């Protein structure tokens, strides 16, 4: 459970998308730890503006992209991910969202992540480490609409699973797009079932859409298997 | 038991003496034609309206006497109090006197109490016809029930009377005097002893000065909401605290400065009451919660669009109250009453009773149907959206902001529906680029497309709807003569514009299976009949010596089932 750098390529890793990887590099891990501390220390909590509609939680938009033209193996997740901004109200959300390109129009191998403020879009974040995600693979052309529906449901507290939701990801890939929603406790089947049902409702999915739940532990293991890192030191 | 027999005897006496007479009256009434000049209010001319009194005469008398002889049987104290009033309350052995009084009146001069008997007749509901299925008595188990009476009454604010004197030129001056009207009004309330009282056009100073003190002495708890702006009147909803406990109150203002359409100062009150049967301080039984909504919608006959929007606000509040009950696994029955300033079967009425209205292209004046403006070349036609999304009410008359619905369940929880969030998409604040947003070409260099705004606002369909099951107590037509019922009358016309709507009893699978839970819906047990326009003109119109307002009171008796506490 050490690949801090890898969490975000979740849907690529181990499953079918084999061109990405990051070196297991303890130095980078240290750098990242420092970065993390810096980030938290300089982070100011955003607050809703006067007269705005406050959200139940503050959220942060992230963006990640594999730099074209460089071998995947030399790129770490951490290097490729960027914080776009945080918001605390419905109005502030739209302010960011409406200045962002819709996922369906993104080029290359890119992801948008929307996580609760304070939770990093990584398997290893304390909020995520016992968690998992629902994954929905979409044929090209559906991502923009589905992503919007998904995050509006999340921001509007439509999942009704208490504090379980951590964040959502849309991954734009070559032949298909993937959306996923992450929750805290993978073993809580009542919660995961409720999330699934809400997803079906809010995404208005075709009935034959396949939805897959994957624990982050499995994602990590699959990634390690694929990269021959089975024996890497577990835990932090 | 003795009392019961006694009553039956009087009733049958009355029946045999008065029935032939009433037959005669019916005949005369049918012969009389609409459009005749107002009849004089001497005894003979008044007979012209007898048609109203003939129907189910036997039953009516029984019920009336029932009311006279025993006020609600469980309230002995109150009964005594009422008997002290100078009302036509008679002990059993004076029954013959009542009969004499009535006969005297019919042939000689007018006497209030007798007129009340003659002009407003209590009618028992025909349960086999009105109830949509078997009533509890057909079921194998016996449920305890509670009867309660609702009165809706536009009492005519004195300020409005004085500002519109031309409407009352037919009235003797003394019946326009507030202290006189107030006394007659309180007597009428005492007489019918409603358990829930929904008043409209209640002038604020009269409420605090006379009405509230008198009503609270009668055992009512009252909620008052004055109209906004410089209006001096408002609505009051009162309930007997011995029979209901209050679960929630919402005072609604239909004036919304941010919404151009909603520029009129009308109000509404939505109460959620818990029917209770108490013994001492102990609650013996409870009924399903009862939502009581009271309103007085805009009068202006040309502004049907405003009336619809005002109604939508009221329906959205009722809907959220119903949902707050559903969350607690309780079925909520609804009483919706007041002055809707709309005629029966016209679009606004249709929306209430059928739950749906296709409004696109309808001329605004047709919504209420109070006046015929079809001769006009230009009139405003309704177009979707009727109101902006910022009102946060959908075209299905529900709050679009889910937060409002869940306010009671999850305090502080910021929950928003998809549609609500979309409505804020292009708000001014959201179009400003965040100063800290790094410009990443191809990722964060989008320009908000304001032209895409329209599709979202156009989400308003061409149909208004709601999900409440509502039926009118009154059927708006007098049986036999086929004349329309009238709830209001003044020098410029007469019409039905006041209503009591309620959730009718429907059979559910739960009931037929003999389930333990109380049946959903209310059973209509009876109502106070309304007269026709002719009859009212034969009493010199409204207000008059018997009826203190230019509207009549609407009264209905309902039954609900109880669960022992």
Boltz contact constraints between the chains, C-beta under 6 A:
constraints:
  - contact:
      token1: [A, 54]
      token2: [B, 414]
      max_distance: 6.0
  - contact:
      token1: [A, 55]
      token2: [B, 414]
      max_distance: 6.0
  - contact:
      token1: [A, 56]
      token2: [B, 414]
      max_distance: 6.0
  - contact:
      token1: [A, 63]
      token2: [B, 443]
      max_distance: 6.0
  - contact:
      token1: [A, 85]
      token2: [B, 434]
      max_distance: 6.0
  - contact:
      token1: [A, 85]
      token2: [B, 436]
      max_distance: 6.0
  - contact:
      token1: [A, 85]
      token2: [B, 437]
      max_distance: 6.0
  - contact:
      token1: [A, 90]
      token2: [B, 421]
      max_distance: 6.0
  - contact:
      token1: [A, 90]
      token2: [B, 424]
      max_distance: 6.0
  - contact:
      token1: [A, 91]
      token2: [B, 429]
      max_distance: 6.0
  - contact:
      token1: [A, 91]
      token2: [B, 430]
      max_distance: 6.0
  - contact:
      token1: [A, 94]
      token2: [B, 425]
      max_distance: 6.0
  - contact:
      token1: [A, 94]
      token2: [B, 430]
      max_distance: 6.0
  - contact:
      token1: [A, 95]
      token2: [B, 430]
      max_distance: 6.0
  - contact:
      token1: [A, 95]
      token2: [B, 434]
      max_distance: 6.0
  - contact:
      token1: [A, 96]
      token2: [B, 434]
      max_distance: 6.0
  - contact:
      token1: [A, 98]
      token2: [B, 430]
      max_distance: 6.0
  - contact:
      token1: [A, 98]
      token2: [B, 448]
      max_distance: 6.0
  - contact:
      token1: [A, 99]
      token2: [B, 433]
      max_distance: 6.0
  - contact:
      token1: [A, 99]
      token2: [B, 444]
      max_distance: 6.0
  - contact:
      token1: [A, 99]
      token2: [B, 446]
      max_distance: 6.0
  - contact:
      token1: [A, 100]
      token2: [B, 444]
      max_distance: 6.0
  - contact:
      token1: [A, 100]
      token2: [B, 446]
      max_distance: 6.0
  - contact:
      token1: [A, 101]
      token2: [B, 443]
      max_distance: 6.0
  - contact:
      token1: [A, 101]
      token2: [B, 446]
      max_distance: 6.0
  - contact:
      token1: [A, 107]
      token2: [B, 442]
      max_distance: 6.0
  - contact:
      token1: [A, 152]
      token2: [B, 418]
      max_distance: 6.0
  - contact:
      token1: [A, 152]
      token2: [B, 421]
      max_distance: 6.0
  - contact:
      token1: [A, 156]
      token2: [B, 416]
      max_distance: 6.0
  - contact:
      token1: [A, 156]
      token2: [B, 421]
      max_distance: 6.0
  - contact:
      token1: [A, 157]
      token2: [B, 415]
      max_distance: 6.0
